[in-house]
Amino acid sequence: MDEIDQKLLAKLRENARLPAAELARDLGLSRTTVQSRIDRLERSGVVTGYTVRLSEAHERGLIRAYVMLTVGPKQAASVVAAARRMPAVRRLQSVSGPFDLIAEAATESAAEMDALIDALGALEGVERTTSSIVLSSKIDR
């Protein structure tokens, strides 16, 4: 991957629905060149899919939290599978340190967040949870 690919990926991260012609204009390339670079990035597995980004207004109205989970020995796979079925869990990461997993969650109300945290804590294999509700974002890249 060269610098042009990096710039192209940055543009696609901002808005994956930009037409190839607009990407080409922004990058100073031909539309055909941009399309063939995107095709190559997809074929090589660098780009594996496209996603939806929600509006800032919608996101501002949500209650967000990080839920740290301590998981019993050899229980991580079943906890991950169960958390995957919870739509409010946006991201689940395996981490080093005193916790095994960190779930990033978003709900529409405090009551829903309370229920989600309880549901995560009740999963088979979860020994303990510690939660932090997000009050504000200082940097969001």
N, CA, C and O atoms as CSV, one atom per row, in Angstrom:
chain,resi,resn,atom,element,x,y,z
A,1,MET,N,N,0.836,-1.178,0.000
A,1,MET,CA,C,0.000,0.000,0.000
A,1,MET,C,C,0.883,1.243,0.000
A,1,MET,O,O,1.822,1.362,0.786
A,2,ASP,N,N,0.560,2.152,-0.889
A,2,ASP,CA,C,1.339,3.381,-0.962
A,2,ASP,C,C,0.552,4.548,-0.350
A,2,ASP,O,O,-0.528,4.363,0.211
A,3,GLU,N,N,1.115,5.740,-0.472
A,3,GLU,CA,C,0.499,6.930,0.114
A,3,GLU,C,C,-0.866,7.232,-0.497
A,3,GLU,O,O,-1.772,7.689,0.200
A,4,ILE,N,N,-1.013,6.980,-1.790
A,4,ILE,CA,C,-2.300,7.217,-2.447
A,4,ILE,C,C,-3.365,6.273,-1.874
A,4,ILE,O,O,-4.493,6.692,-1.616
A,5,ASP,N,N,-3.005,5.011,-1.677
A,5,ASP,CA,C,-3.943,4.068,-1.063
A,5,ASP,C,C,-4.348,4.538,0.329
A,5,ASP,O,O,-5.518,4.446,0.702
A,6,GLN,N,N,-3.389,5.038,1.093
A,6,GLN,CA,C,-3.684,5.534,2.442
A,6,GLN,C,C,-4.677,6.698,2.390
A,6,GLN,O,O,-5.613,6.759,3.188
A,7,LYS,N,N,-4.468,7.619,1.446
A,7,LYS,CA,C,-5.377,8.759,1.300
A,7,LYS,C,C,-6.756,8.294,0.852
A,7,LYS,O,O,-7.774,8.801,1.323
A,8,LEU,N,N,-6.782,7.333,-0.053
A,8,LEU,CA,C,-8.049,6.776,-0.531
A,8,LEU,C,C,-8.808,6.115,0.622
A,8,LEU,O,O,-10.013,6.317,0.767
A,9,LEU,N,N,-8.115,5.337,1.430
A,9,LEU,CA,C,-8.751,4.687,2.574
A,9,LEU,C,C,-9.270,5.716,3.579
A,9,LEU,O,O,-10.339,5.527,4.159
A,10,ALA,N,N,-8.525,6.798,3.789
A,10,ALA,CA,C,-8.977,7.850,4.706
A,10,ALA,C,C,-10.279,8.460,4.198
A,10,ALA,O,O,-11.195,8.708,4.981
A,11,LYS,N,N,-10.365,8.702,2.901
A,11,LYS,CA,C,-11.594,9.247,2.304
A,11,LYS,C,C,-12.750,8.265,2.457
A,11,LYS,O,O,-13.868,8.665,2.783
A,12,LEU,N,N,-12.486,6.995,2.224
A,12,LEU,CA,C,-13.536,5.985,2.346
A,12,LEU,C,C,-13.992,5.821,3.789
A,12,LEU,O,O,-15.165,5.538,4.035
A,13,ARG,N,N,-13.077,5.996,4.756
A,13,ARG,CA,C,-13.470,5.931,6.162
A,13,ARG,C,C,-14.397,7.087,6.528
A,13,ARG,O,O,-15.300,6.927,7.349
A,14,GLU,N,N,-14.176,8.241,5.923
A,14,GLU,CA,C,-15.033,9.400,6.168
A,14,GLU,C,C,-16.421,9.177,5.563
A,14,GLU,O,O,-17.433,9.482,6.195
A,15,ASN,N,N,-16.465,8.641,4.327
A,15,ASN,CA,C,-17.731,8.403,3.644
A,15,ASN,C,C,-17.519,7.345,2.572
A,15,ASN,O,O,-17.047,7.643,1.475
A,16,ALA,N,N,-17.871,6.110,2.898
A,16,ALA,CA,C,-17.658,4.992,1.976
A,16,ALA,C,C,-18.582,5.042,0.767
A,16,ALA,O,O,-18.412,4.261,-0.170
A,17,ARG,N,N,-19.552,5.944,0.771
A,17,ARG,CA,C,-20.499,6.035,-0.345
A,17,ARG,C,C,-20.096,7.093,-1.374
A,17,ARG,O,O,-20.834,7.330,-2.330
A,18,LEU,N,N,-18.949,7.724,-1.193
A,18,LEU,CA,C,-18.520,8.726,-2.172
A,18,LEU,C,C,-18.342,8.069,-3.537
A,18,LEU,O,O,-17.738,7.000,-3.635
A,19,PRO,N,N,-18.857,8.693,-4.581
A,19,PRO,CA,C,-18.668,8.132,-5.928
A,19,PRO,C,C,-17.190,8.163,-6.321
A,19,PRO,O,O,-16.431,9.024,-5.877
A,20,ALA,N,N,-16.807,7.214,-7.153
A,20,ALA,CA,C,-15.413,7.135,-7.609
A,20,ALA,C,C,-14.985,8.439,-8.274
A,20,ALA,O,O,-13.832,8.850,-8.138
A,21,ALA,N,N,-15.890,9.091,-8.986
A,21,ALA,CA,C,-15.545,10.347,-9.661
A,21,ALA,C,C,-15.167,11.432,-8.655
A,21,ALA,O,O,-14.227,12.193,-8.884
A,22,GLU,N,N,-15.898,11.504,-7.539
A,22,GLU,CA,C,-15.578,12.501,-6.514
A,22,GLU,C,C,-14.276,12.164,-5.798
A,22,GLU,O,O,-13.471,13.050,-5.513
A,23,LEU,N,N,-14.072,10.874,-5.505
A,23,LEU,CA,C,-12.806,10.453,-4.907
A,23,LEU,C,C,-11.645,10.811,-5.831
A,23,LEU,O,O,-10.612,11.311,-5.384
A,24,ALA,N,N,-11.828,10.550,-7.117
A,24,ALA,CA,C,-10.781,10.849,-8.108
A,24,ALA,C,C,-10.456,12.339,-8.111
A,24,ALA,O,O,-9.287,12.725,-8.116
A,25,ARG,N,N,-11.494,13.176,-8.107
A,25,ARG,CA,C,-11.292,14.631,-8.088
A,25,ARG,C,C,-10.516,15.045,-6.839
A,25,ARG,O,O,-9.565,15.822,-6.925
A,26,ASP,N,N,-10.925,14.523,-5.671
A,26,ASP,CA,C,-10.270,14.882,-4.412
A,26,ASP,C,C,-8.808,14.435,-4.362
A,26,ASP,O,O,-7.966,15.101,-3.760
A,27,LEU,N,N,-8.516,13.294,-5.006
A,27,LEU,CA,C,-7.163,12.743,-4.961
A,27,LEU,C,C,-6.306,13.125,-6.163
A,27,LEU,O,O,-5.119,12.799,-6.210
A,28,GLY,N,N,-6.899,13.811,-7.128
A,28,GLY,CA,C,-6.156,14.211,-8.326
A,28,GLY,C,C,-5.819,13.036,-9.232
A,28,GLY,O,O,-4.760,13.012,-9.860
A,29,LEU,N,N,-6.728,12.057,-9.299
A,29,LEU,CA,C,-6.531,10.857,-10.118
A,29,LEU,C,C,-7.696,10.695,-11.076
A,29,LEU,O,O,-8.700,11.401,-10.974
A,30,SER,N,N,-7.559,9.770,-11.999
A,30,SER,CA,C,-8.684,9.457,-12.876
A,30,SER,C,C,-9.663,8.546,-12.144
A,30,SER,O,O,-9.284,7.835,-11.213
A,31,ARG,N,N,-10.925,8.572,-12.570
A,31,ARG,CA,C,-11.939,7.723,-11.968
A,31,ARG,C,C,-11.578,6.257,-12.130
A,31,ARG,O,O,-11.785,5.462,-11.213
A,32,THR,N,N,-11.039,5.889,-13.289
A,32,THR,CA,C,-10.648,4.507,-13.556
A,32,THR,C,C,-9.541,4.056,-12.598
A,32,THR,O,O,-9.564,2.931,-12.097
A,33,THR,N,N,-8.581,4.935,-12.352
A,33,THR,CA,C,-7.487,4.610,-11.432
A,33,THR,C,C,-8.018,4.386,-10.026
A,33,THR,O,O,-7.623,3.434,-9.352
A,34,VAL,N,N,-8.915,5.261,-9.583
A,34,VAL,CA,C,-9.498,5.117,-8.245
A,34,VAL,C,C,-10.276,3.810,-8.151
A,34,VAL,O,O,-10.138,3.077,-7.172
A,35,GLN,N,N,-11.091,3.512,-9.158
A,35,GLN,CA,C,-11.887,2.287,-9.124
A,35,GLN,C,C,-10.990,1.050,-9.119
A,35,GLN,O,O,-11.275,0.088,-8.406
A,36,SER,N,N,-9.915,1.060,-9.901
A,36,SER,CA,C,-9.033,-0.120,-9.904
A,36,SER,C,C,-8.278,-0.250,-8.577
A,36,SER,O,O,-8.005,-1.366,-8.135
A,37,ARG,N,N,-7.939,0.869,-7.941
A,37,ARG,CA,C,-7.302,0.791,-6.620
A,37,ARG,C,C,-8.278,0.232,-5.583
A,37,ARG,O,O,-7.890,-0.592,-4.755
A,38,ILE,N,N,-9.522,0.666,-5.619
A,38,ILE,CA,C,-10.532,0.134,-4.694
A,38,ILE,C,C,-10.711,-1.364,-4.937
A,38,ILE,O,O,-10.742,-2.147,-3.988
A,39,ASP,N,N,-10.830,-1.761,-6.194
A,39,ASP,CA,C,-10.976,-3.181,-6.529
A,39,ASP,C,C,-9.800,-3.998,-5.993
A,39,ASP,O,O,-9.988,-5.082,-5.442
A,40,ARG,N,N,-8.579,-3.464,-6.160
A,40,ARG,CA,C,-7.383,-4.170,-5.680
A,40,ARG,C,C,-7.382,-4.277,-4.155
A,40,ARG,O,O,-7.034,-5.320,-3.602
A,41,LEU,N,N,-7.773,-3.193,-3.478
A,41,LEU,CA,C,-7.830,-3.210,-2.009
A,41,LEU,C,C,-8.869,-4.215,-1.513
A,41,LEU,O,O,-8.669,-4.858,-0.483
A,42,GLU,N,N,-9.970,-4.351,-2.241
A,42,GLU,CA,C,-10.991,-5.345,-1.871
A,42,GLU,C,C,-10.485,-6.764,-2.135
A,42,GLU,O,O,-10.631,-7.645,-1.288
A,43,ARG,N,N,-9.895,-6.981,-3.306
A,43,ARG,CA,C,-9.392,-8.325,-3.647
A,43,ARG,C,C,-8.305,-8.792,-2.687
A,43,ARG,O,O,-8.243,-9.970,-2.336
A,44,SER,N,N,-7.453,-7.868,-2.265
A,44,SER,CA,C,-6.340,-8.241,-1.386
A,44,SER,C,C,-6.782,-8.384,0.074
A,44,SER,O,O,-5.995,-8.807,0.921
A,45,GLY,N,N,-8.024,-8.037,0.366
A,45,GLY,CA,C,-8.535,-8.192,1.724
A,45,GLY,C,C,-8.280,-7.011,2.638
A,45,GLY,O,O,-8.609,-7.067,3.822
A,46,VAL,N,N,-7.701,-5.942,2.114
A,46,VAL,CA,C,-7.494,-4.749,2.930
A,46,VAL,C,C,-8.853,-4.124,3.255
A,46,VAL,O,O,-9.109,-3.743,4.397
A,47,VAL,N,N,-9.714,-4.022,2.254
A,47,VAL,CA,C,-11.086,-3.553,2.449
A,47,VAL,C,C,-11.967,-4.789,2.441
A,47,VAL,O,O,-12.041,-5.504,1.442
A,48,THR,N,N,-12.633,-5.035,3.560
A,48,THR,CA,C,-13.455,-6.243,3.662
A,48,THR,C,C,-14.943,-5.941,3.687
A,48,THR,O,O,-15.761,-6.861,3.664
A,49,GLY,N,N,-15.304,-4.672,3.734
A,49,GLY,CA,C,-16.719,-4.331,3.735
A,49,GLY,C,C,-16.907,-2.857,4.003
A,49,GLY,O,O,-15.952,-2.110,4.215
A,50,TYR,N,N,-18.162,-2.462,3.989
A,50,TYR,CA,C,-18.537,-1.068,4.203
A,50,TYR,C,C,-19.603,-1.048,5.290
A,50,TYR,O,O,-20.308,-2.038,5.488
A,51,THR,N,N,-19.724,0.061,5.988
A,51,THR,CA,C,-20.618,0.099,7.136
A,51,THR,C,C,-21.412,1.399,7.171
A,51,THR,O,O,-21.212,2.281,6.335
A,52,VAL,N,N,-22.296,1.508,8.124
A,52,VAL,CA,C,-23.123,2.697,8.313
A,52,VAL,C,C,-22.554,3.517,9.465
A,52,VAL,O,O,-22.194,2.974,10.509
A,53,ARG,N,N,-22.477,4.814,9.265
A,53,ARG,CA,C,-22.108,5.727,10.341
A,53,ARG,C,C,-23.342,6.522,10.694
A,53,ARG,O,O,-23.996,7.081,9.814
A,54,LEU,N,N,-23.667,6.579,11.970
A,54,LEU,CA,C,-24.859,7.283,12.413
A,54,LEU,C,C,-24.556,8.760,12.634
A,54,LEU,O,O,-23.415,9.137,12.900
A,55,SER,N,N,-25.585,9.589,12.521
A,55,SER,CA,C,-25.407,11.033,12.663
A,55,SER,C,C,-24.968,11.387,14.077
A,55,SER,O,O,-25.248,10.665,15.034
A,56,GLU,N,N,-24.273,12.515,14.185
A,56,GLU,CA,C,-23.833,12.987,15.495
A,56,GLU,C,C,-25.035,13.283,16.387
A,56,GLU,O,O,-24.987,13.039,17.592
A,57,ALA,N,N,-26.118,13.809,15.799
A,57,ALA,CA,C,-27.312,14.119,16.583
A,57,ALA,C,C,-27.886,12.851,17.203
A,57,ALA,O,O,-28.283,12.858,18.368
A,58,HIS,N,N,-27.934,11.770,16.440
A,58,HIS,CA,C,-28.442,10.499,16.971
A,58,HIS,C,C,-27.500,9.969,18.053
A,58,HIS,O,O,-27.949,9.548,19.119
A,59,GLU,N,N,-26.216,9.992,17.781
A,59,GLU,CA,C,-25.231,9.480,18.736
A,59,GLU,C,C,-25.226,10.271,20.040
A,59,GLU,O,O,-25.043,9.697,21.113
A,60,ARG,N,N,-25.424,11.579,19.953
A,60,ARG,CA,C,-25.426,12.429,21.153
A,60,ARG,C,C,-26.543,12.039,22.117
A,60,ARG,O,O,-26.402,12.204,23.329
A,61,GLY,N,N,-27.637,11.530,21.591
A,61,GLY,CA,C,-28.763,11.178,22.435
A,61,GLY,C,C,-28.635,9.830,23.125
A,61,GLY,O,O,-29.503,9.458,23.915
A,62,LEU,N,N,-27.570,9.094,22.842
A,62,LEU,CA,C,-27.415,7.754,23.406
A,62,LEU,C,C,-26.612,7.770,24.700
A,62,LEU,O,O,-25.740,8.616,24.900
A,63,ILE,N,N,-26.923,6.824,25.566
A,63,ILE,CA,C,-26.111,6.573,26.755
A,63,ILE,C,C,-25.021,5.602,26.321
A,63,ILE,O,O,-25.326,4.526,25.807
A,64,ARG,N,N,-23.753,5.962,26.519
A,64,ARG,CA,C,-22.644,5.098,26.129
A,64,ARG,C,C,-21.867,4.677,27.365
A,64,ARG,O,O,-21.750,5.430,28.333
A,65,ALA,N,N,-21.340,3.461,27.314
A,65,ALA,CA,C,-20.586,2.955,28.464
A,65,ALA,C,C,-19.529,1.971,27.991
A,65,ALA,O,O,-19.632,1.377,26.918
A,66,TYR,N,N,-18.516,1.821,28.823
A,66,TYR,CA,C,-17.519,0.773,28.669
A,66,TYR,C,C,-17.745,-0.185,29.825
A,66,TYR,O,O,-17.773,0.218,30.988
A,67,VAL,N,N,-17.904,-1.443,29.494
A,67,VAL,CA,C,-18.134,-2.463,30.514
A,67,VAL,C,C,-16.947,-3.418,30.476
A,67,VAL,O,O,-16.742,-4.125,29.490
A,68,MET,N,N,-16.173,-3.435,31.550
A,68,MET,CA,C,-15.020,-4.312,31.647
A,68,MET,C,C,-15.483,-5.626,32.262
A,68,MET,O,O,-16.197,-5.636,33.265
A,69,LEU,N,N,-15.070,-6.736,31.650
A,69,LEU,CA,C,-15.512,-8.045,32.106
A,69,LEU,C,C,-14.328,-8.916,32.504
A,69,LEU,O,O,-13.329,-8.995,31.790
A,70,THR,N,N,-14.455,-9.560,33.640
A,70,THR,CA,C,-13.510,-10.600,34.039
A,70,THR,C,C,-14.213,-11.914,33.738
A,70,THR,O,O,-15.343,-12.142,34.170
A,71,VAL,N,N,-13.530,-12.775,32.988
A,71,VAL,CA,C,-14.132,-14.010,32.490
A,71,VAL,C,C,-13.391,-15.201,33.088
A,71,VAL,O,O,-12.172,-15.170,33.257
A,72,GLY,N,N,-14.144,-16.246,33.402
A,72,GLY,CA,C,-13.556,-17.465,33.939
A,72,GLY,C,C,-12.672,-18.159,32.921
A,72,GLY,O,O,-12.785,-17.900,31.723
A,73,PRO,N,N,-11.793,-19.035,33.382
A,73,PRO,CA,C,-10.891,-19.752,32.482
A,73,PRO,C,C,-11.674,-20.508,31.405
A,73,PRO,O,O,-12.653,-21.198,31.688
A,74,LYS,N,N,-11.217,-20.357,30.181
A,74,LYS,CA,C,-11.780,-21.053,29.014
A,74,LYS,C,C,-13.248,-20.716,28.755
A,74,LYS,O,O,-13.965,-21.502,28.136
A,75,GLN,N,N,-13.691,-19.560,29.223
A,75,GLN,CA,C,-15.083,-19.142,29.031
A,75,GLN,C,C,-15.217,-18.006,28.015
A,75,GLN,O,O,-16.334,-17.619,27.670
A,76,ALA,N,N,-14.107,-17.473,27.537
A,76,ALA,CA,C,-14.151,-16.287,26.675
A,76,ALA,C,C,-14.958,-16.526,25.404
A,76,ALA,O,O,-15.738,-15.660,25.008
A,77,ALA,N,N,-14.796,-17.660,24.765
A,77,ALA,CA,C,-15.497,-17.906,23.492
A,77,ALA,C,C,-17.009,-17.860,23.672
A,77,ALA,O,O,-17.708,-17.283,22.839
A,78,SER,N,N,-17.522,-18.452,24.737
A,78,SER,CA,C,-18.973,-18.443,24.937
A,78,SER,C,C,-19.466,-17.049,25.320
A,78,SER,O,O,-20.571,-16.664,24.936
A,79,VAL,N,N,-18.668,-16.285,26.069
A,79,VAL,CA,C,-19.042,-14.919,26.414
A,79,VAL,C,C,-19.067,-14.055,25.158
A,79,VAL,O,O,-19.990,-13.261,24.975
A,80,VAL,N,N,-18.082,-14.196,24.304
A,80,VAL,CA,C,-18.036,-13.436,23.051
A,80,VAL,C,C,-19.250,-13.777,22.198
A,80,VAL,O,O,-19.895,-12.878,21.658
A,81,ALA,N,N,-19.569,-15.053,22.069
A,81,ALA,CA,C,-20.720,-15.471,21.256
A,81,ALA,C,C,-22.019,-14.877,21.796
A,81,ALA,O,O,-22.862,-14.429,21.019
A,82,ALA,N,N,-22.189,-14.868,23.112
A,82,ALA,CA,C,-23.406,-14.315,23.711
A,82,ALA,C,C,-23.470,-12.796,23.537
A,82,ALA,O,O,-24.531,-12.250,23.232
A,83,ALA,N,N,-22.341,-12.118,23.730
A,83,ALA,CA,C,-22.303,-10.660,23.584
A,83,ALA,C,C,-22.570,-10.258,22.135
A,83,ALA,O,O,-23.167,-9.211,21.882
A,84,ARG,N,N,-22.136,-11.073,21.194
A,84,ARG,CA,C,-22.371,-10.792,19.774
A,84,ARG,C,C,-23.874,-10.714,19.472
A,84,ARG,O,O,-24.282,-10.004,18.554
A,85,ARG,N,N,-24.676,-11.422,20.220
A,85,ARG,CA,C,-26.128,-11.419,20.006
A,85,ARG,C,C,-26.821,-10.224,20.658
A,85,ARG,O,O,-28.037,-10.077,20.535
A,86,MET,N,N,-26.073,-9.377,21.342
A,86,MET,CA,C,-26.640,-8.200,22.010
A,86,MET,C,C,-26.392,-6.979,21.131
A,86,MET,O,O,-25.261,-6.497,21.058
A,87,PRO,N,N,-27.430,-6.466,20.458
A,87,PRO,CA,C,-27.227,-5.351,19.517
A,87,PRO,C,C,-26.627,-4.100,20.144
A,87,PRO,O,O,-25.944,-3.342,19.455
A,88,ALA,N,N,-26.860,-3.865,21.417
A,88,ALA,CA,C,-26.334,-2.662,22.063
A,88,ALA,C,C,-24.829,-2.737,22.299
A,88,ALA,O,O,-24.193,-1.712,22.548
A,89,VAL,N,N,-24.252,-3.935,22.224
A,89,VAL,CA,C,-22.799,-4.071,22.346
A,89,VAL,C,C,-22.201,-3.763,20.981
A,89,VAL,O,O,-22.320,-4.553,20.044
A,90,ARG,N,N,-21.567,-2.617,20.882
A,90,ARG,CA,C,-21.027,-2.169,19.593
A,90,ARG,C,C,-19.648,-2.735,19.303
A,90,ARG,O,O,-19.296,-2.969,18.146
A,91,ARG,N,N,-18.881,-2.952,20.333
A,91,ARG,CA,C,-17.516,-3.459,20.155
A,91,ARG,C,C,-17.165,-4.265,21.382
A,91,ARG,O,O,-17.545,-3.914,22.499
A,92,LEU,N,N,-16.442,-5.341,21.172
A,92,LEU,CA,C,-15.958,-6.156,22.284
A,92,LEU,C,C,-14.508,-6.464,21.995
A,92,LEU,O,O,-14.174,-7.043,20.962
A,93,GLN,N,N,-13.652,-6.072,22.916
A,93,GLN,CA,C,-12.220,-6.241,22.705
A,93,GLN,C,C,-11.596,-7.058,23.820
A,93,GLN,O,O,-11.936,-6.905,24.994
A,94,SER,N,N,-10.681,-7.925,23.430
A,94,SER,CA,C,-9.874,-8.674,24.383
A,94,SER,C,C,-8.697,-7.779,24.757
A,94,SER,O,O,-8.038,-7.208,23.888
A,95,VAL,N,N,-8.441,-7.663,26.061
A,95,VAL,CA,C,-7.404,-6.740,26.519
A,95,VAL,C,C,-6.499,-7.401,27.551
A,95,VAL,O,O,-6.840,-8.428,28.138
A,96,SER,N,N,-5.349,-6.794,27.756
A,96,SER,CA,C,-4.457,-7.252,28.821
A,96,SER,C,C,-4.776,-6.450,30.075
A,96,SER,O,O,-5.452,-5.423,30.004
A,97,GLY,N,N,-4.300,-6.909,31.203
A,97,GLY,CA,C,-4.521,-6.194,32.445
A,97,GLY,C,C,-5.501,-6.924,33.344
A,97,GLY,O,O,-5.693,-8.132,33.208
A,98,PRO,N,N,-6.119,-6.195,34.260
A,98,PRO,CA,C,-6.983,-6.855,35.250
A,98,PRO,C,C,-8.302,-7.385,34.678
A,98,PRO,O,O,-8.975,-8.182,35.331
A,99,PHE,N,N,-8.679,-6.956,33.472
A,99,PHE,CA,C,-9.916,-7.423,32.851
A,99,PHE,C,C,-9.569,-8.242,31.617
A,99,PHE,O,O,-8.482,-8.105,31.055
A,100,ASP,N,N,-10.486,-9.082,31.205
A,100,ASP,CA,C,-10.265,-9.916,30.019
A,100,ASP,C,C,-10.866,-9.307,28.760
A,100,ASP,O,O,-10.291,-9.406,27.676
A,101,LEU,N,N,-12.028,-8.675,28.911
A,101,LEU,CA,C,-12.745,-8.102,27.772
A,101,LEU,C,C,-13.260,-6.718,28.144
A,101,LEU,O,O,-13.548,-6.444,29.309
A,102,ILE,N,N,-13.373,-5.851,27.147
A,102,ILE,CA,C,-14.029,-4.562,27.327
A,102,ILE,C,C,-15.102,-4.449,26.258
A,102,ILE,O,O,-14.825,-4.563,25.064
A,103,ALA,N,N,-16.342,-4.220,26.709
A,103,ALA,CA,C,-17.467,-4.023,25.801
A,103,ALA,C,C,-17.767,-2.539,25.710
A,103,ALA,O,O,-17.884,-1.853,26.726
A,104,GLU,N,N,-17.891,-2.051,24.490
A,104,GLU,CA,C,-18.362,-0.691,24.269
A,104,GLU,C,C,-19.834,-0.815,23.926
A,104,GLU,O,O,-20.194,-1.534,22.994
A,105,ALA,N,N,-20.697,-0.118,24.671
A,105,ALA,CA,C,-22.135,-0.283,24.502
A,105,ALA,C,C,-22.813,1.068,24.354
A,105,ALA,O,O,-22.305,2.088,24.818
A,106,ALA,N,N,-23.979,1.059,23.693
A,106,ALA,CA,C,-24.785,2.269,23.535
A,106,ALA,C,C,-26.257,1.892,23.593
A,106,ALA,O,O,-26.702,0.961,22.921
A,107,THR,N,N,-27.006,2.632,24.408
A,107,THR,CA,C,-28.440,2.404,24.529
A,107,THR,C,C,-29.161,3.753,24.504
A,107,THR,O,O,-28.535,4.808,24.610
A,108,GLU,N,N,-30.469,3.699,24.365
A,108,GLU,CA,C,-31.249,4.936,24.283
A,108,GLU,C,C,-31.626,5.496,25.648
A,108,GLU,O,O,-32.043,6.651,25.741
A,109,SER,N,N,-31.490,4.710,26.703
A,109,SER,CA,C,-31.864,5.219,28.022
A,109,SER,C,C,-30.968,4.603,29.097
A,109,SER,O,O,-30.303,3.590,28.879
A,110,ALA,N,N,-30.974,5.242,30.249
A,110,ALA,CA,C,-30.205,4.719,31.380
A,110,ALA,C,C,-30.777,3.371,31.825
A,110,ALA,O,O,-30.027,2.475,32.214
A,111,ALA,N,N,-32.091,3.227,31.769
A,111,ALA,CA,C,-32.710,1.952,32.167
A,111,ALA,C,C,-32.270,0.820,31.238
A,111,ALA,O,O,-32.014,-0.293,31.697
A,112,GLU,N,N,-32.181,1.095,29.950
A,112,GLU,CA,C,-31.712,0.081,29.004
A,112,GLU,C,C,-30.246,-0.271,29.261
A,112,GLU,O,O,-29.856,-1.434,29.159
A,113,MET,N,N,-29.429,0.745,29.598
A,113,MET,CA,C,-28.022,0.483,29.893
A,113,MET,C,C,-27.907,-0.361,31.151
A,113,MET,O,O,-27.098,-1.287,31.209
A,114,ASP,N,N,-28.713,-0.044,32.158
A,114,ASP,CA,C,-28.715,-0.821,33.393
A,114,ASP,C,C,-29.046,-2.286,33.100
A,114,ASP,O,O,-28.396,-3.192,33.621
A,115,ALA,N,N,-30.054,-2.507,32.268
A,115,ALA,CA,C,-30.447,-3.876,31.917
A,115,ALA,C,C,-29.348,-4.574,31.120
A,115,ALA,O,O,-29.097,-5.761,31.325
A,116,LEU,N,N,-28.690,-3.849,30.210
A,116,LEU,CA,C,-27.613,-4.440,29.409
A,116,LEU,C,C,-26.438,-4.841,30.301
A,116,LEU,O,O,-25.889,-5.933,30.152
A,117,ILE,N,N,-26.054,-3.967,31.221
A,117,ILE,CA,C,-24.938,-4.279,32.122
A,117,ILE,C,C,-25.285,-5.500,32.969
A,117,ILE,O,O,-24.442,-6.370,33.187
A,118,ASP,N,N,-26.531,-5.562,33.447
A,118,ASP,CA,C,-26.972,-6.740,34.201
A,118,ASP,C,C,-26.905,-7.993,33.341
A,118,ASP,O,O,-26.477,-9.046,33.812
A,119,ALA,N,N,-27.326,-7.887,32.079
A,119,ALA,CA,C,-27.325,-9.043,31.170
A,119,ALA,C,C,-25.898,-9.509,30.895
A,119,ALA,O,O,-25.634,-10.710,30.849
A,120,LEU,N,N,-24.987,-8.573,30.716
A,120,LEU,CA,C,-23.588,-8.950,30.507
A,120,LEU,C,C,-23.033,-9.649,31.745
A,120,LEU,O,O,-22.336,-10.658,31.632
A,121,GLY,N,N,-23.339,-9.118,32.912
A,121,GLY,CA,C,-22.852,-9.712,34.152
A,121,GLY,C,C,-23.441,-11.085,34.426
A,121,GLY,O,O,-22.840,-11.893,35.133
A,122,ALA,N,N,-24.620,-11.351,33.864
A,122,ALA,CA,C,-25.288,-12.632,34.085
A,122,ALA,C,C,-24.874,-13.710,33.091
A,122,ALA,O,O,-25.286,-14.864,33.218
A,123,LEU,N,N,-24.061,-13.340,32.104
A,123,LEU,CA,C,-23.637,-14.333,31.109
A,123,LEU,C,C,-22.834,-15.448,31.773
A,123,LEU,O,O,-22.024,-15.201,32.666
A,124,GLU,N,N,-23.070,-16.657,31.328
A,124,GLU,CA,C,-22.305,-17.814,31.794
A,124,GLU,C,C,-20.824,-17.566,31.515
A,124,GLU,O,O,-20.437,-17.342,30.368
A,125,GLY,N,N,-20.003,-17.604,32.548
A,125,GLY,CA,C,-18.564,-17.408,32.393
A,125,GLY,C,C,-18.074,-16.047,32.843
A,125,GLY,O,O,-16.878,-15.871,33.074
A,126,VAL,N,N,-18.983,-15.067,32.975
A,126,VAL,CA,C,-18.577,-13.745,33.448
A,126,VAL,C,C,-18.536,-13.775,34.971
A,126,VAL,O,O,-19.536,-14.061,35.629
A,127,GLU,N,N,-17.370,-13.475,35.511
A,127,GLU,CA,C,-17.196,-13.494,36.960
A,127,GLU,C,C,-17.488,-12.141,37.604
A,127,GLU,O,O,-17.982,-12.065,38.729
A,128,ARG,N,N,-17.166,-11.054,36.853
A,128,ARG,CA,C,-17.316,-9.722,37.428
A,128,ARG,C,C,-17.356,-8.697,36.315
A,128,ARG,O,O,-16.734,-8.892,35.271
A,129,THR,N,N,-18.080,-7.604,36.522
A,129,THR,CA,C,-18.070,-6.488,35.584
A,129,THR,C,C,-17.777,-5.202,36.337
A,129,THR,O,O,-18.100,-5.072,37.518
A,130,THR,N,N,-17.176,-4.272,35.656
A,130,THR,CA,C,-16.980,-2.909,36.150
A,130,THR,C,C,-17.361,-1.999,34.999
A,130,THR,O,O,-16.888,-2.183,33.878
A,131,SER,N,N,-18.209,-1.021,35.264
A,131,SER,CA,C,-18.733,-0.180,34.193
A,131,SER,C,C,-18.329,1.274,34.359
A,131,SER,O,O,-18.195,1.777,35.475
A,132,SER,N,N,-18.140,1.932,33.236
A,132,SER,CA,C,-17.897,3.371,33.220
A,132,SER,C,C,-18.814,3.989,32.177
A,132,SER,O,O,-18.732,3.652,30.996
A,133,ILE,N,N,-19.685,4.891,32.610
A,133,ILE,CA,C,-20.583,5.594,31.710
A,133,ILE,C,C,-19.810,6.764,31.115
A,133,ILE,O,O,-19.119,7.489,31.831
A,134,VAL,N,N,-19.930,6.945,29.806
A,134,VAL,CA,C,-19.240,8.045,29.124
A,134,VAL,C,C,-20.011,9.339,29.372
A,134,VAL,O,O,-21.204,9.418,29.080
A,135,LEU,N,N,-19.332,10.349,29.910
A,135,LEU,CA,C,-19.950,11.637,30.157
A,135,LEU,C,C,-19.822,12.566,28.960
A,135,LEU,O,O,-20.766,13.277,28.615
A,136,SER,N,N,-18.647,12.558,28.326
A,136,SER,CA,C,-18.437,13.361,27.130
A,136,SER,C,C,-17.210,12.848,26.396
A,136,SER,O,O,-16.362,12.172,26.977
A,137,SER,N,N,-17.125,13.173,25.127
A,137,SER,CA,C,-15.952,12.803,24.320
A,137,SER,C,C,-15.102,14.050,24.135
A,137,SER,O,O,-15.602,15.102,23.735
A,138,LYS,N,N,-13.839,13.927,24.422
A,138,LYS,CA,C,-12.923,15.061,24.277
A,138,LYS,C,C,-12.218,15.037,22.924
A,138,LYS,O,O,-11.966,16.087,22.333
A,139,ILE,N,N,-11.902,13.854,22.441
A,139,ILE,CA,C,-11.288,13.677,21.120
A,139,ILE,C,C,-11.984,12.497,20.471
A,139,ILE,O,O,-12.125,11.449,21.101
A,140,ASP,N,N,-12.426,12.639,19.224
A,140,ASP,CA,C,-13.088,11.558,18.499
A,140,ASP,C,C,-12.577,11.560,17.080
A,140,ASP,O,O,-12.971,12.406,16.277
A,141,ARG,N,N,-11.703,10.620,16.760
A,141,ARG,CA,C,-11.096,10.585,15.423
A,141,ARG,C,C,-11.646,9.465,14.618
A,141,ARG,O,O,-11.252,9.281,13.466
